[in-house]
Amino acid sequence: MQTSSDRHEYPAHWEADVVLRDGGTARVRPITVDDAERLVSFYEQVSDESKYYRFFAPYPRLSAKDVHRFTHHDFVDRVGLAATVGGEFIATVRYDRIGAGGTPATSPADEAEVAFLVQDAHQGRGVASALLEHIAAVARERGIRRFAAEVLPANTKMIKVFMDAGYTQKRSFEDGVVRLEFGLEPTDRSLAVQYAREHRAEARSVQRLLQPGSVAVVGTGRTPGGVGRSILGNIRDAGYTGRLYAVNGAFPEERKELDGVPACRSVRDIDGPVDLAVVTVPAAHVPDVVAECGEHGVQGLVVISAGYADSGPEGRERQRALVRQARSYGMRIIGPNAFGIINTSPEVRLNASLAPEMPRPGRIGLFAQSGAIGIALLSRLHRRGGGVTGVTGVSTFVSSGNRADVSGNDVLQYWYDDPETDVALMYLESIGNPRKFTRLARRTAAAKPLVVVQGARHGGVAPQGHAVRATRLPHATVSALLRQAGVIRVDTITDLVDAGLLLARQPLPAGPRVAILGNSESLGLLTYDACLSEGLRPQPPLDLTTAASADDFHAALSRALADDTCDAVVVTAIPTVGEGAAGDAALAEALRSAAAAVPTKPVLVVHVELGGLAQALSAAASTAPQAGPGTGAPQAGPGPGVSQAGPGPGVSQAGPGTGASHAGPRPAEGAVPAAPAQQPPAVRAPEGARLIPAYPAAERAVRALGEAVAYAQWRRDAADPGKVPEYEDIDEKGAAEQIAGYLARGQGLTLGTQETCELLGRYGVHVHRALPAPTPDDAVAAARALGYPVALKATAPHLRHRADLGGVRLDLADEEQLRRAYAELTELFGKPAELRPVVQGMAPRGVDTVVRAVIDPAAGAVLSFGLAGAATQLLGDMAHRLIPVTDRDATSLIRSIRTAPLLFGWRGSAPVDAAALEELLLRVSRLVDDHPEVVAVTLEPVVVAPHGLSVLGASVRLAPPPARDDLGPRTLPAY
C-alpha cells in the first residue's frame, strides 16, 4: 500500500460501505499508490465537460505527475478518498491542507481545499454527498476545521452538493469562480441532512428488493421438490407481475423452460436486466453465484442458503466474505439463512419465500428475524378462525435470517414512506444498533404504529448468526427506552398479532375510558377486571341478557359510542342457541352499522367459541380477493387500497377494487406471467365498512386496547416533547477544563469524594458534606465542624447504602451518642479501616431515591430513577429515559416507577418536592450530555423532602467517550 516515506500508515478505519441515493452500495476507501491504473481508467471514462469543471480548463488526460500526486498521500495534510463499485473507481475526493493565501501547509493550519470528480454515469446517485460526509469526518480527525472549494458557476450540481450539506457557509464570487468556505463541525442541520440522506438511500435499497421488475431464482432443481423449485413455484403461483427466470448450472443446454418459466444455466445467460436474485444453492457455491449476479448488474440478493454464521466460526467468516463480495458489486443482501420476502401489492404480487400461499393483501408490514416466527405470524394473520379471527392482510413481509446486511432498521426506513403500510409488526431477536433503532422507531411511531416483540430476551447473548454490538443495559432498560420512543413493546407473538389487528382496523382511542356491553354478565365482569389490570377506566358492564337480539346490540353500542364519557367499547358475546350463521351475520351487521356511525372510537368484540360471528365481522370487510362472476379463478380484490372508515392508523376508505390499473412492471416478451394467486374468496365489503377485530378472550382484547391507549397518549405527548432547560448557574467551561485535567491522569478513573462534589457543583448539584472518621476522636471533630445532629455511616462497599445491615446510625445528638454509635459499629463489623466510617450532617427527612446516568456503547446515554433500597435492588423498580432529558421527560420519569405513590402523599404522608427532584434530573442530564467523558454518575441516596432535597452520596466515573456512529458519516455496519 503506502511507502515508508509516508507520514502515517494506511488508515483502514476510513474504509466504509455506503448506501447511495438509488439504493445501490459503494465502497469508500483511501486512495493509495497501488491505485494508479484504476485512477487513469476512471479518468478516461469521465466526460470532457466534467474534467473542465474539475480543472477549469480542457484536461483530456492525466500526466504521470498528476497520477503520482493524486495517488501519493500522507493521510494528514493530503488525503484522497475513492468510491468504488466492483473494485473500480466511480468518484474521487481529496483535500490539501492550506495556510494563509491558499498555499500548501501543515498542521496546525486548520483549513483545507477540497475537490471532487464523479464519473458521469454515476452522477445523480448521491456519490458526492456521501464522499463529502466522509472526507469531512477524516478532516476533523486530522485537525482541520474548515473546507474551501472553488467551483465554476456553471457547475450547479457541485455547488448544490456543498450548499445542501448543512454546514455553516460563506460564499463569494471572484475572477469568475464561486468560492465556498464552510466549517466542518456538525450542526443540527448537517446531522439532519445526513439522516435524511440515509433515510432516502436505505428506504430505496429495500424498495429495490421488494419491488423488483425481474427475478431470477438461482438453484432451481431439475426435478420437483427442493427449496429452489418450491420458491420458483411460489413466485409463479402468486401472480408475480415481473419477469421470472429459473437458473441452474446443471440444466442441459437445450432446456429453455422449467414449469412454464424461462430457464438458463447462468444469470449471465439471461437476456435483459435482473433486479433480484433469490439464491438457494449450497453455501459453497454462493460466491460463484454472487460474482455472476454482480457482473450482470443484479441489484439485490435474497440468500435462502444456510451454512453461514448460523453454523459456527467457519460459517461466520463465510458470511463476512459473502457480504463483502456482494457490497463490492453494489448489491444488498437479505439473509443468509432467510425465509424470504413477500410483497402483496397488486403491482408486484411477489412471494419469494418458502410460504406456500400468498398472504392476503392488507395494511400490515411484517419483519421477522426468525423464519419459524415468520411462518407463525403469516399463518395467524392468514387464517379466519381459531386464535385471533378475522381477515387482516399483509402489505410486505421480510424474513432477514442471519441479518448480515439488511436489518430491521432498513425495513423501518422503507415502511415509514410506504403508503401501503399502516402498521408495522416486528419480531426481533437482537438489535444491532439500538441508538439508531430508537431514533428510527421514534420517527416511525409518530406516523404509524410500530409493535415489537423481542425474542432471546433472557439468554444474555445474541442468537447464533447475529453479529451485534454488546450492550451493558438489562433488557428491562432497553424495553423502557423503546417505549419512550413510541414502540408498542409486547411480550409474545400472540400479543403482537392482537395489537396489530386492532391498530390496523380501528382508530386510536382518545383516552382510557371503556364501555363494556354484551349478553353475558360473567364475560362482562371478566372484561371489567381485565381493564382495571391494564390501567384502563372501565364503566360498569351493561348486561343485555342472553335474550338480546341483534337490534338490542345495535342500540346499546350506538348509545355507548355517543356517550362523551366513553373512549372505546368492548362488546362481549356468547352464542345464541338455535340461531346459527344467520344470527351471527345479523349481529355482525348490527355491530358494524353502529360502529360506522361513530368512526372516531374503537370497537372490539370478545367472543366465546363463536367462529361464525368472528368470520361474519371480518368477511364483509375482507381484503381477500373476490371471486369473479362466471370464472373459477379468483380476481384481484381491493388489496392494499382497501381501507376502513374513520381516522387514525389503519383506518382508511374503501379502494376501487378490481378496476385499479397497474403501473408496475409487466412480463417481457418470452417470459411467462405467473398464474393468479389461489386464495379463498370472500364477500366484498360494503362501501365505508369498518373492520371490527374479534378476540377469543377478554384479557387479549383488553391488553391490545391498553397498548392502543398508551400509544395514543404517546402520540399526543410526542406532539409537544418539551424542552431542555437552560440554567444560568451551570459552569460548562469550568467543568470541561476540570474533566480534561482529571483525564490527563489516566484513561478511566472514578473521582474521589472532593473531586466529585466539585464537578457536580459546577452543574448546581450539591452533595451533602461528609467527613472521614478513621477514629472516634476524628468523628467527634467532624461532628463539631458540621454541627449536631449527625449521622455516622460505614462506607465500605459491602455496607454502603445498606441501612438494613445496621451500618448507619442516625440523629446522633451529641458527643456521647456519637462515641457510643462508633463503638457499636466497630464491635459489629470490624476495624475502622475496614468500615471506612464518615460523619455527615442530618438532612431533612423524606423519601430516599436514587439517580443514575450511564453511557452505554450501544444505546447511548441513559438517565435512570427509582427509590433507594429494596424497591430498586430487589424489584428492579427503575424508570429510564434517553439523554438529553426534557422537562416533560423528567416529569414523566419520576411518575413512571411502580412505587411513585410514595412520592405523592401515599396513605397521608406529605408529598415530596417533585419540582426540586425534576430539576436535579435535568441537571444530571445536562452534565452527561454536555460532557460525554462523564460515562457514569450515581447519586444515592437522594432524600427528597416536602421542601427541597439532599444528595447524601455521589460517585462519578470519567473515561474517553465511546465512539458515536450517529455523529459521523452514514455507513453500513462493517464486515
Secondary structure, DSSP 8 states (H G I E B T S, - for coil): ---TTSSS---GGG-EEEE-TTS-EEEEEE--GGGHHHHHHHHHTS-HHHHHHHHSS---S--HHHHHHHH---SSSEEEEEEEETTEEEEEEEEEEE-GGG-B--TT--EEEEEEEE-GGGTTSSHHHHHHHHHHHHHHHTT--EEEEEE-TT-HHHHHHHHTT-S-EEEEEETTEEEEEEE-S--HHHHHHHHHHHHHHHHHHHHHHHS-SEEEEET--SSS-SHHHHHHHHHHHTT--SEEEEE-TTS-TT--EETTEEEESSGGG-SS--SEEEE-S-GGGHHHHHHHHHHHT--EEEE----SGGG-HHHHHHHHHHHHHHHHTT-EEE-SS--EEEE--TTT-EEEES-SS---EEEEEEEES-HHHHHHHHHHHH-SSSSSBS---EEEEEE-TT-SSS-HHHHHHHHHH-TT-SEEEEEES--S-HHHHHHHHHHHHTTS-EEEEESSSSSSS--TT-------S-HHHHHHHHHHTT-EEESSHHHHHHHHHHHHHS---SSSEEEEEES-HHHHHHHHHHHHHTT-EE---EE--TT--HHHHHHHHHHHHH-TT-SEEEEEE---TTTHHHHHHHHHHHHHHHHHHSTTS-EEEEESS-HHHHHHHHHTT--S-EE-TT-SSEE--SGGG---SSSSTT------GGG----S----TT----------------TT-----EESSHHHHHHHHHHHHHHHHHHHHHTS-------TT--HHHHHHHHHHHHTT-SSEE--HHHHHHHHHTTT--B--EEE-SSHHHHHHHHHHH-SSEEEEE-STTTTT-GGGT-EEEEE-SHHHHHHHHHHHHHHH--HHHH-EEEEE-----EEEEEEEEEETTTEEEEEEEESSHHHHTT--EEEEESS--HHHHHHHHHSSTTGGGGTTGGG-----HHHHHHHHHHHHHHHHH-TTEEEEEEEEEEE-SS-EEE--EEEEE------TTTS-------
